[in-house]
Amino acid sequence: MLPSARAREVWLSADGSRPGLLREEGSADTPLGSRAPVYELDGPGAVPRKTVLGAEAPSVTNPTHAYVAALPTGPEALLRLVREQTRGAGETGGPGSDADQRAFTAIGTLLAETWAPPEVTAALYRAAALIPGVAVLPSATDAAGREGVAVARTAHGEQTQWVFDRTTSAFLGERTVLAETTPAGPAGTVLGVSAVLVKGAAAVPGGLPKA
């Protein structure tokens, strides 16, 4: 049985230069992207000098809004970039060893977690359509109960579904469903479901987007 749904709010710096914030119902606020302090020695006997660890460069798997806005708008080029930047993860076996599923998952994360301009969003949709095994489902429902059309891919007994608004094609949320009976449950068991309710620009972490 799925746990009760809970609200989750995330604030991310547009270019990754400032810390963000994660706010979840029932939990304390968590800063995101803060650089850890470290101390460096310029030589033997030198006074330790305080600095910070360098931030990881933006990428498909560590995206910023600015990075996503600059992604290629050609579907083939975009999918090639996604494949290149997800190549190393999970290649030792298990669900993550499926290169096509890694690409599909990465694109889904970009759609759900970042704010892309329309031409990049369209390119992400078209890039996902090039991945073998991707299919369209006539109906699916997100965690908020909104019904729409879904784009889905099945791997390792689990089907990942992206739910889109029928009229606007806006990304509504994601579902993960067992495609076959496993120790986790019978086929059709919902393993996870989410809904994206609002995306917008805020002046500061914790602030609300303008209407």
N, C-alpha and C positions, 0 to 999 in steps of 0.2 A: 504494500500500500504506500502510495506517495505521501510524503510529509506535506503539511499545510503550506500553501504558497505564502511567501513573504516578500515585502517590498525591498528593492535594492536600488540605490542611487549611486551613480559614479560621476565624478567630475575629473576630466583629463585636460591637461594643458594642450592648447592647439598645436604647439610645436615641440612639446616635451621639455621645455626649458624651466617650467615651474612644477612644484609638487601638486598632485591631485588629491582626491579624497574619495573614500568608499564609505557609504553609509548603508547599513543593513538593519532592518527591524530587529530589535532585541539585542543588538551588539553595539559596542562603542565605536565611534568614528575611527577609521583607519587611514592615516596619510598614505598616499601612493607616490612612488617615484622620488622619495627623499634620498639624497645621496648620503651614504654612510661615511662618517668621518674616519680618516686614517692619519697616521703619523709617519713622516718620511725622515730619513737621516741623510744629510748631504755628505757625510763622511764619518770616519771613526771619531768618537768623542763630540760630535756636533750635537747641538740642541735639537731635539725632535721638532719638526715643523708640521703643523696641522694642515691637512688638505682633505680632499674628498675623493672617493673612487670615481673614476670616469663613468659617465652614463653610457649605457649600451646604445649603439647607433640605431636609429629607426629602421624598421624592416617590416616585412609582411607579418612576422610573428611577434614583433614589438612595435606596433604601429602608433603613429601620432596622426592627428587629423590632417596636419600639413603634409605628411608623407603620403597619406592615402589620396589626398587631393591631387598629388603629382603623379599618381600611378598611370601607366599606359592605358589609353582608351581603346586600343586594338585588342580584341579578345584573345587572339593567339599569342601576342606578345605578353599580355597580362598573365595568362595561364603559364607561359614559359617561366616568367619571373616567380610566380607562386611556387611552381615545382622546384625551381632552383633553391629558393629560400626555405623550403620545407624538406629538402632532401635528406638531411642528416638525422632528423628526429625519428626515433622509433624503428630503426632499421634492424634491430636485433630480434624481431619477432613480435607477435601479438597484433592487435588492431592497428597500432601505429606503424606497422611495417608495410601497410598498403599505401603506396605512393599516391594513388588516385584518391583514396579516402583522406589522406593528409591534406591534399590540395583542396578537396571539397570542404573539409572542416575549417581550413584557414580562411577560405572565402566566406563561409558562414559567419565566422568570428568577425571579419571585417564588416560585413553587413549589419551585424547586431551591435557591435561595440564602438564603431566609429561613425563619423558623420561625413559622408562622401558627397561631392557634387553630382548632379544628375548624370553627367556623361560617364563618370567613373562607376557609379552604381549600375548603369546600363551595361558597362563593360564587364563588371563582376558577374552579372546575370549571364551574359553571353559566354564568358569564360567557363562558368560552371556547367553550361550546357554542352561544352566540348569534352567534359570528363566522361569516360566510359561508365555506363551503369546508371547515369542520372536519368530520372524519369519524372513525369508530371502526374500528381495525384489530383483528382477532381475536387476533393474536399478534405480539409483538415481544420482543427480548431486549436487556437493558442491557449495559454494559461488564463487569459482574461475572458475566455468563452467566445472570442471572435472567430467566425468561420471564414475560411478563404480557400484559395487554391494553394497547393504545396508542390515544391520541388524536393525530390527525395533521392537518397542513395542508400543501398543496403550493403553492409560489409560486416563479416564475422558475426552473423546472426542478429545484427541490430540495424534498424532502418532509421536514418536521420532525416527529418522532415523540416524544411523551411516553409513557414506559412506566410503567404502574401495576400494583401487586400486585392480583391477581384477587380476593383475599379481603378485604383491608383497604383497598384503594384508595390505599394509600400511594404517593407518587411515588418511583419506583425510579431513573429516569435518562432520558436523551435520546439519540436517534439522528438523524442527518441523512443522507439517502439521495438519490442522483440519481434523479429521477422519469423522466428521459429521457436519451438519449445526448447527451453534450456533449464538448467538448475535455477535460474533467476525467475522462471515462471513460464506460463504457456504463451504461445504465439499471440501477439496482439497486446501483451502487457505493456503499459506505458512506463518507461523507466525515468523519464524526465520531461518537463514541459516548462516553457518560459513565455513571457510576453514583453515586448518593448512598447511602453505606453507613451513616452515623451522623449524627444530629442530636441536640444536647443542650446543656445549659447548663453553662458552666464558670466558675469563680471568677475566673480571670485569663487573659489571652491566652497560649496555649501549654499551658494546663492541660487535663486530660481531664474530660469530663462525668462526673458521678456515675452509677453503674450504676443 
